[in-house]
Amino acid sequence: MAGWSLLTVGVAGIVLPLLNGTVFLLLGLFVLRDQHGWSRRCLDWCDRRWPGQMGRLEKLEAKAAARFDTSSRWLRRKLGRA
């Protein structure tokens, strides 16, 4: 759901001058990359076009996932559901 929402905001951002639509489109593609082949192909094209940026994005995703995991463990301990 998050990926489709980001794609929708990205399309709106292309039309509206207030949003940077390309950022939201790329984030939506990144979220949907494991579920859809067309999304993976688009990201492969982006990786060929701007080499190295996908690696940075994947490192950022791993860092965010680790931070989420740490905070969710902390919350479970606080709620007594460890």
Backbone as CSV, one residue per row, in Angstrom:
resi,resn,N_x,N_y,N_z,CA_x,CA_y,CA_z,C_x,C_y,C_z
1,MET,0.823,-1.193,0.000,0.000,0.000,0.000,0.869,1.260,0.000
2,ALA,1.972,1.216,0.738,2.840,2.387,0.817,3.460,2.708,-0.543
3,GLY,3.852,1.667,-1.264,4.456,1.890,-2.577,3.497,2.532,-3.556
4,TRP,2.268,2.044,-3.579,1.266,2.616,-4.475,0.919,4.042,-4.072
5,SER,0.891,4.302,-2.770,0.621,5.670,-2.301,1.738,6.616,-2.733
6,LEU,2.975,6.155,-2.614,4.101,6.990,-3.042,4.066,7.248,-4.545
7,LEU,3.694,6.232,-5.323,3.568,6.432,-6.769,2.475,7.448,-7.086
8,THR,1.364,7.380,-6.368,0.271,8.322,-6.585,0.708,9.746,-6.257
9,VAL,1.395,9.919,-5.139,1.897,11.248,-4.775,2.926,11.717,-5.803
10,GLY,3.724,10.790,-6.324,4.705,11.145,-7.348,4.061,11.649,-8.628
11,VAL,3.002,10.986,-9.045,2.285,11.438,-10.246,1.664,12.807,-9.993
12,ALA,1.095,12.993,-8.800,0.540,14.311,-8.466,1.644,15.353,-8.405
13,GLY,2.826,14.952,-7.951,3.950,15.878,-7.868,4.467,16.322,-9.220
14,ILE,4.272,15.497,-10.212,4.673,15.894,-11.569,3.777,17.024,-12.061
15,VAL,2.495,16.949,-11.695,1.531,17.952,-12.144,1.575,19.206,-11.272
16,LEU,1.688,19.016,-9.960,1.667,20.141,-9.027,3.074,20.709,-8.819
17,PRO,3.200,22.009,-8.779,4.528,22.593,-8.609,5.058,22.527,-7.170
18,LEU,4.225,22.125,-6.216,4.636,22.120,-4.814,5.443,20.885,-4.424
19,LEU,5.300,19.794,-5.154,5.962,18.545,-4.816,7.003,18.189,-5.854
20,ASN,8.057,17.509,-5.390,9.036,16.963,-6.323,8.595,15.540,-6.652
21,GLY,7.933,15.379,-7.771,7.337,14.105,-8.126,8.327,12.990,-8.355
22,THR,9.511,13.299,-8.866,10.475,12.241,-9.165,10.944,11.529,-7.905
23,VAL,11.101,12.248,-6.822,11.533,11.620,-5.567,10.494,10.610,-5.107
24,PHE,9.226,10.986,-5.124,8.167,10.082,-4.688,8.003,8.910,-5.645
25,LEU,8.181,9.149,-6.946,8.106,8.047,-7.900,9.214,7.033,-7.646
26,LEU,10.421,7.502,-7.437,11.536,6.590,-7.176,11.363,5.843,-5.859
27,LEU,10.880,6.523,-4.844,10.623,5.840,-3.576,9.538,4.780,-3.725
28,GLY,8.496,5.099,-4.476,7.439,4.117,-4.727,7.959,2.902,-5.476
29,LEU,8.790,3.130,-6.480,9.398,2.018,-7.211,10.284,1.189,-6.297
30,PHE,11.009,1.856,-5.421,11.908,1.150,-4.515,11.120,0.263,-3.551
31,VAL,9.997,0.762,-3.080,9.174,-0.028,-2.158,8.559,-1.227,-2.880
32,LEU,8.168,-1.053,-4.127,7.490,-2.115,-4.882,8.435,-3.044,-5.621
33,ARG,9.740,-2.858,-5.485,10.703,-3.596,-6.301,10.653,-5.104,-6.106
34,ASP,10.276,-5.579,-4.933,10.236,-7.021,-4.690,8.914,-7.656,-5.120
35,GLN,7.872,-6.859,-5.262,6.562,-7.413,-5.606,6.289,-7.428,-7.109
36,HIS,6.900,-6.521,-7.854,6.571,-6.389,-9.270,7.844,-6.348,-10.119
37,GLY,7.814,-7.095,-11.219,8.954,-7.134,-12.120,9.184,-5.817,-12.837
38,TRP,8.114,-5.125,-13.188,8.266,-3.853,-13.900,8.945,-2.813,-13.011
39,SER,8.699,-2.897,-11.717,9.347,-1.963,-10.799,10.847,-2.244,-10.718
40,ARG,11.208,-3.521,-10.667,12.623,-3.907,-10.635,13.316,-3.457,-11.919
41,ARG,12.645,-3.603,-13.060,13.248,-3.183,-14.329,13.469,-1.672,-14.358
42,CYS,12.518,-0.914,-13.837,12.687,0.543,-13.781,13.862,0.928,-12.891
43,LEU,13.993,0.253,-11.774,15.114,0.546,-10.881,16.444,0.102,-11.478
44,ASP,16.432,-1.000,-12.242,17.664,-1.407,-12.937,18.077,-0.348,-13.951
45,TRP,17.107,0.227,-14.639,17.412,1.307,-15.578,18.006,2.505,-14.835
46,CYS,17.410,2.854,-13.681,17.929,3.965,-12.874,19.347,3.675,-12.400
47,ASP,19.615,2.427,-12.058,20.958,2.057,-11.606,21.967,2.180,-12.737
48,ARG,21.565,1.828,-13.950,22.474,2.006,-15.097,22.667,3.486,-15.420
49,ARG,21.623,4.248,-15.256,21.674,5.689,-15.573,22.497,6.463,-14.549
50,TRP,22.298,6.151,-13.263,23.018,6.819,-12.178,23.693,5.748,-11.323
51,PRO,24.850,5.258,-11.758,25.496,4.158,-11.027,25.861,4.571,-9.602
52,GLY,25.715,3.638,-8.702,26.080,3.863,-7.312,24.966,4.385,-6.435
53,GLN,23.960,5.000,-7.006,22.888,5.564,-6.193,22.013,4.484,-5.573
54,MET,21.813,3.376,-6.272,20.994,2.296,-5.719,21.680,1.680,-4.507
55,GLY,22.992,1.562,-4.558,23.722,1.045,-3.405,23.533,1.925,-2.188
56,ARG,23.583,3.217,-2.395,23.353,4.157,-1.292,21.936,4.032,-0.753
57,LEU,20.976,3.860,-1.646,19.581,3.720,-1.227,19.368,2.425,-0.453
58,GLU,20.022,1.340,-0.885,19.888,0.071,-0.178,20.549,0.131,1.198
59,LYS,21.667,0.842,1.316,22.291,1.027,2.634,21.378,1.821,3.551
60,LEU,20.738,2.837,3.008,19.803,3.635,3.793,18.615,2.791,4.243
61,GLU,18.135,1.909,3.365,17.028,1.023,3.730,17.446,0.081,4.859
62,ALA,18.646,-0.487,4.777,19.125,-1.395,5.819,19.261,-0.664,7.157
63,LYS,19.747,0.556,7.100,19.882,1.357,8.323,18.516,1.651,8.937
64,ALA,17.546,1.995,8.113,16.195,2.274,8.607,15.551,1.017,9.171
65,ALA,15.763,-0.126,8.525,15.199,-1.380,9.019,15.813,-1.750,10.369
66,ALA,17.117,-1.545,10.519,17.769,-1.837,11.797,17.246,-0.913,12.893
67,ARG,17.058,0.344,12.566,16.530,1.297,13.539,15.088,0.939,13.921
68,PHE,14.296,0.529,12.958,12.925,0.113,13.237,12.903,-1.120,14.123
69,ASP,13.783,-2.078,13.832,13.850,-3.293,14.625,14.229,-2.982,16.070
70,THR,15.196,-2.098,16.244,15.617,-1.713,17.591,14.488,-1.024,18.341
71,SER,13.817,-0.110,17.685,12.734,0.614,18.364,11.539,-0.283,18.637
72,SER,11.247,-1.238,17.766,10.114,-2.127,18.017,10.427,-3.077,19.169
73,ARG,11.692,-3.537,19.301,12.056,-4.358,20.451,11.931,-3.554,21.736
74,TRP,12.348,-2.302,21.710,12.244,-1.441,22.880,10.783,-1.264,23.279
75,LEU,9.923,-1.025,22.300,8.504,-0.828,22.576,7.868,-2.095,23.135
76,ARG,8.220,-3.254,22.590,7.681,-4.504,23.112,8.107,-4.731,24.562
77,ARG,9.352,-4.395,24.896,9.814,-4.522,26.286,9.028,-3.603,27.202
78,LYS,8.795,-2.369,26.752,8.063,-1.412,27.572,6.617,-1.833,27.790
79,LEU,6.034,-2.456,26.788,4.656,-2.915,26.902,4.534,-4.273,27.569
80,GLY,5.665,-4.887,27.864,5.657,-6.192,28.520,5.354,-7.339,27.599
81,ARG,5.646,-7.171,26.322,5.363,-8.234,25.333,6.645,-8.742,24.711
82,ALA,7.711,-8.707,25.447,9.010,-9.159,24.932,8.968,-10.638,24.815
